[in-house]
Amino acid sequence: MKIEKIVAGGYGLARENGKIYLVRGAYTGEDVEVSIEKDGKDVALCRVEKIKHASQKRQKPICEHFGMCGGCDWMDLDYETQLEYKKEIFVDQIKHVAKVDVTKPAIIKTSPYGYRNKAEFVIKDGKLGYNSKNSHNFVEIKRCHIISDKLNEMKGKVEKVDLKDFHHIVLREDGNKEMVIFVSQKKCETPEIDADEIISLVNRKHVVVSGEESVKKGKGFLIVKMDDIKYRLSAKAFFQISYEGAKILSQKVKEYAGSGKRLLDLYCGTGFFTLELSKNFEKLTGIEESSASISNANENAKSNGISNVEFFSSKVENFKFGTYDVIVADPPRAGIGKEIIQSIVQANPERFVYVSCDVTTFARDTHELEQKRYKIKDVTLVDLFPQTHHFEIVSLFERE
Ligand SMILES: C[S@@+](CC[C@H](N)C(=O)[O-])C[C@H]1O[C@@H](n2cnc3c(N)ncnc32)[C@H](O)[C@@H]1O
C-alpha cells in the first residue's frame, strides 16, 4: 500500500479500489503492509505491519518507550519534517473541510524535547506510567523525553514512596517550584515527599485533575512569570503545557487582536490572554467554566494591579454576549460549534482571534465563520507539541 500524504490525526493516507486507508505509523512516500483495526465502507483505520519502502525522513526515536506509550507518535520522524507535515495537514483540512484556499502558513518551532511543564501519570503496582495509544494498557515509563528535567527528577522522588492508595500522580512545575498532586479514590494519608507543593485530590478517575482538593504542604499554587505578569496556578487550573510555547501564543494573539475599547476572551482559563491583552483594551471580559481557574484569574488580576478586567465563571454556552471590538476564543479540542459562532457573529466584533489545538474542529468552524461574513485573514501555526502530530493554530478572522 502506497502512502500518498499525511492527514489530520497524523495518519498516512493510502487509496485502493476507491477506498481510503488511514494508516497509523506510516509516512508520505512509504510502501507498507497493514492490518485493519477498524473497517468501514469507505474508510478503514489501519496500522503498519511491515515497511517495504521506508521514508528517508525517518529517524531513530530517542525514547525506549516509543511505539508502546501513547504519547509521542511522531518521534521516529525528523523534526523539520514533522513541521512540514503539520503545515500540509492544516492546508489539506482547510481546503477540504473549510472549503477555503489558503497558502501554507508559517509554523513557529519550540524546543523539540523537555518542553512539558505538567505530567499526568497512571499508577500500577507502585510504578508510574502512561496508557498506550487508544487503550488502557499500562506502559511503565522510566524517563519521559518531552517533560522537563525537573518533572523527571520529581517522578524519581515520587516512585520512592508507597503509592498503593493512589490511581494517578500529576506533576507540575513553574521553572522554580514543584507541585506533586496525589490522586486517590477515597481520603487517605498523603506521603511526605521533598517537594514545594503537595496537594491531594479525591475523585473517581473520570477527570484526573478534579474532585475534593486539600493542600498538604505549601501555598496551594505555583507562580508562572511571563514578561511582566505573574500567574498563579493552582492544582486544578489550566495553563498552556509549554511555557516557551505560551509566550509565542500570547505574542501572536496580541498581534492579531490589536487594540480597541472592548475585548471578550472565551475559554479564558486562568486569564492568560485577557491579562496579556489588558494594556491594549479599555475593558476586557474573560469567560471560563472552571471556578478554580476563575479564582486564579481574579487573583492574577489583583496581584498584578490590573483593574480593567472582569472574569465570569460560566459555560460559554450560557453567557449573554454584549458587543465587542475583538473576541478571542481558545476552546478545548471540541472547538466552538455553530451555536457559539452564532453568538459571536451577533456580537459583531471587527476581529475574531481563534486559537485552536484541533485542526479538524478548527476547519469545521472556519467553514461556518466564512459563511457568516468572517473571513480568515492570517494564520500562524505554533508547534506546541513536538514529537506528536498535534499543533496549535492561531488565526485572525475579520468581519467583511
Ligand atoms: C485550551 S484551554 C484555554 C485556556 C486559556 N486561553 C489559556 O491560554 O490559559 C480551554 C479552557 O476552556 C475551558 N472550557 C472548556 N469547556 C468550556 C465551556 N463550555 N465553557 C467555558 N469554558 C470551557 C477549560 O476549562 C479550559 O480552561
The ligand as a Tripos MOL2 file, in Angstrom:
@<TRIPOS>MOLECULE
LIG
   27    29     1     0     0
SMALL
NO_CHARGES

@<TRIPOS>ATOM
      1 C1         -7.4020   25.3960   25.7840 C.3       1 LIG1
      2 S1         -7.8770   25.9860   27.3380 S.3       1 LIG1
      3 C2         -7.5830   27.6990   27.1350 C.3       1 LIG1
      4 C3         -7.1750   28.4930   28.3450 C.3       1 LIG1
      5 C4         -6.5930   29.8720   28.1820 C.3       1 LIG1
      6 N1         -6.9120   30.5330   26.9460 N.3       1 LIG1
      7 C5         -5.0830   29.8400   28.3960 C.2       1 LIG1
      8 O1         -4.3400   30.1090   27.4480 O.co2     1 LIG1
      9 O2         -4.6630   29.5530   29.5190 O.co2     1 LIG1
     10 C6         -9.5850   25.7760   27.2740 C.3       1 LIG1
     11 C7        -10.3240   26.2140   28.5070 C.3       1 LIG1
     12 O3        -11.7170   26.1230   28.2410 O.3       1 LIG1
     13 C8        -12.3990   25.7420   29.4190 C.3       1 LIG1
     14 N2        -13.7200   25.2300   28.9610 N.ar      1 LIG1
     15 C9        -13.9960   24.0320   28.3920 C.ar      1 LIG1
     16 N3        -15.2850   23.9690   28.0060 N.ar      1 LIG1
     17 C10       -15.8420   25.1670   28.3340 C.ar      1 LIG1
     18 C11       -17.1400   25.7380   28.1680 C.ar      1 LIG1
     19 N4        -18.1320   25.0540   27.5920 N.pl3     1 LIG1
     20 N5        -17.3630   26.9870   28.6150 N.ar      1 LIG1
     21 C12       -16.3670   27.6950   29.2090 C.ar      1 LIG1
     22 N6        -15.1000   27.2190   29.3860 N.ar      1 LIG1
     23 C13       -14.8450   25.9760   28.9480 C.ar      1 LIG1
     24 C14       -11.4640   24.7460   30.0740 C.3       1 LIG1
     25 O4        -11.7170   24.6710   31.4630 O.3       1 LIG1
     26 C15       -10.0820   25.3720   29.7570 C.3       1 LIG1
     27 O5         -9.6560   26.2130   30.7880 O.3       1 LIG1
@<TRIPOS>BOND
     1     1     2 1
     2     2     3 1
     3     2    10 1
     4     3     4 1
     5     4     5 1
     6     5     6 1
     7     5     7 1
     8     7     8 2
     9     7     9 1
    10    10    11 1
    11    11    12 1
    12    11    26 1
    13    12    13 1
    14    13    14 1
    15    13    24 1
    16    14    15 ar
    17    14    23 ar
    18    15    16 ar
    19    16    17 ar
    20    17    18 ar
    21    17    23 ar
    22    18    19 1
    23    18    20 ar
    24    20    21 ar
    25    21    22 ar
    26    22    23 ar
    27    24    25 1
    28    24    26 1
    29    26    27 1
@<TRIPOS>SUBSTRUCTURE
     1 LIG1         1 GROUP 0 **** ****
